[in-house]
Amino acid sequence: MDTLGATFAALSDPTRRLIVDRLTRGPAPVSELARPFAMSQQAISKHVAYLERAHLIQKRRAGRQHLCALNPAALRAVALWAESYRRVWEKNFQRLDALLEEMKTSKKRRRITRRASQ
Amino acid sequence: MKNSDTLKVTPSGDREIVMTRLFDAPRGLVFDALTKPELIRRWLLGPGGWSMAVCTVDLRVGGAYRYVLRNDRNGTEMGWGGTYREILRPERIVHTERFDQHVYSGESVITTVLTEKGGKTIFTARMLFESKTARDTVLSSGMERGAAASYDKLEQVLQSQGQKT
């Protein structure tokens, strides 16, 4: 799987999304990341390792403990993807908007013509 | 007034992509635009610079549809199609989708739901893929398709938006 695929795979799990969400507010040790979950610290460590392999987070040593921090480059890649896919569909839908406007107008016109002929 | 509100595209669970969008029209019209070939031809044109060479729809359960987009400049074709599994006018369509040539060769099942509120329609399409890997591949392929389409047509988009206002 390519890098972006790995990133999405890592983000497909709700626990891992919550971990990433927490880290957007700043680096934290695994013990703190584990606190909101009814899960062992060991289970959380596995999720953290998964995120690390997908390059979404980096670990660094701060004194005696390891701090987890987000990797902004990986998150930017996700945001960029979402933006470009969105853009192609937005173009389809902008054309659909214009078409629907036209359909609404011609429907109204038909109604008026019918009323006028009665 | 421009009504092209925010389009949302989000991964959901392991195997789904969910797309939502608001349209300023009753859902009967949106349903028609999504299912009548003469109307589909007008908007399902991808990034721009493509026209629809084939657009056939057999709108009944078990019926097939087939679309082919052709690049105006070099004639490259991109085709896809599938069958209808559920049709409930004007609120729900379930259909399958498979691309001729794509990074992802499998089939996906798309459930489209149209909800009307005060004359406007909330469009929700849930695309369910065969596996998590398939979903993730499609997600990552959007990058290339989108990037190719992006900037050369930006000016045109801005112009057409200007005309609408």
Contacts between the chains, C-beta under 8 A, distances in Angstrom:
chain1	res1	chain2	res2	distance
A	1	B	133	6.9
A	1	B	136	6.8
A	1	B	137	7.7
A	2	B	140	5.7
A	4	B	139	7.3
A	4	B	140	4.0
A	4	B	143	6.4
A	5	B	133	7.6
A	5	B	136	4.4
A	5	B	137	6.0
A	5	B	139	7.2
A	5	B	140	4.6
A	8	B	11	6.2
A	8	B	135	7.8
A	8	B	136	4.6
A	8	B	139	4.9
A	8	B	140	6.7
A	9	B	132	6.7
A	9	B	133	7.8
A	9	B	136	5.2
A	11	B	11	7.0
A	12	B	11	6.1
A	12	B	13	7.1
A	12	B	14	5.2
A	12	B	132	6.4
A	12	B	135	7.9
A	12	B	136	7.4
A	80	B	143	7.0
A	81	B	139	6.7
A	81	B	140	6.8
A	81	B	142	5.8
A	81	B	143	4.6
A	81	B	146	7.5
A	82	B	9	6.1
A	83	B	146	7.5
A	84	B	142	6.3
A	84	B	143	5.8
A	84	B	145	7.5
A	84	B	146	2.5
A	84	B	147	5.5
A	84	B	149	7.6
A	84	B	150	6.0
A	85	B	9	5.6
A	85	B	139	7.7
A	85	B	142	3.4
A	85	B	143	7.4
A	85	B	145	7.6
A	85	B	146	5.2
A	86	B	7	5.5
A	86	B	9	5.2
A	86	B	146	7.9
A	87	B	146	5.6
A	87	B	149	6.9
A	87	B	150	6.0
A	88	B	46	6.3
A	88	B	47	5.2
A	88	B	142	7.5
A	88	B	145	6.2
A	88	B	146	5.3
A	88	B	149	5.4
A	89	B	7	5.8
A	89	B	9	6.8
A	89	B	19	6.7
A	89	B	21	7.9
A	90	B	4	6.9
A	90	B	7	5.1
A	91	B	45	7.9
A	91	B	46	7.5
A	91	B	47	6.2
A	91	B	48	6.2
A	91	B	149	7.4
A	91	B	153	7.4
A	91	B	157	6.7
A	92	B	43	5.8
A	92	B	44	5.9
A	92	B	45	6.9
A	92	B	46	6.9
A	93	B	4	6.3
A	93	B	7	6.1
A	93	B	21	5.5
A	93	B	23	7.7
A	93	B	43	7.7
A	94	B	4	5.2
A	94	B	157	7.1
A	94	B	160	7.0
A	94	B	161	7.5
A	95	B	42	6.6
A	95	B	43	3.8
A	95	B	45	6.6
A	96	B	23	7.0
A	96	B	30	7.9
A	96	B	33	5.9
A	96	B	43	4.3
A	97	B	2	7.8
A	97	B	3	5.9
A	97	B	4	5.2
A	97	B	23	6.7
A	97	B	24	7.1
A	97	B	164	7.8
A	98	B	43	7.9
A	98	B	160	7.7
A	98	B	164	6.8
A	99	B	33	5.7
A	99	B	39	6.5
A	99	B	42	5.0
A	99	B	43	5.4
A	100	B	23	5.9
A	100	B	24	7.0
A	100	B	25	3.9
A	100	B	29	5.6
A	100	B	30	6.7
A	100	B	33	6.2
A	101	B	24	7.7
A	101	B	25	7.6
A	103	B	25	7.0
A	103	B	29	4.9
A	103	B	32	7.3
A	103	B	33	7.0
A	103	B	39	7.8
A	104	B	25	5.7
A	104	B	29	6.6
A	107	B	29	7.6
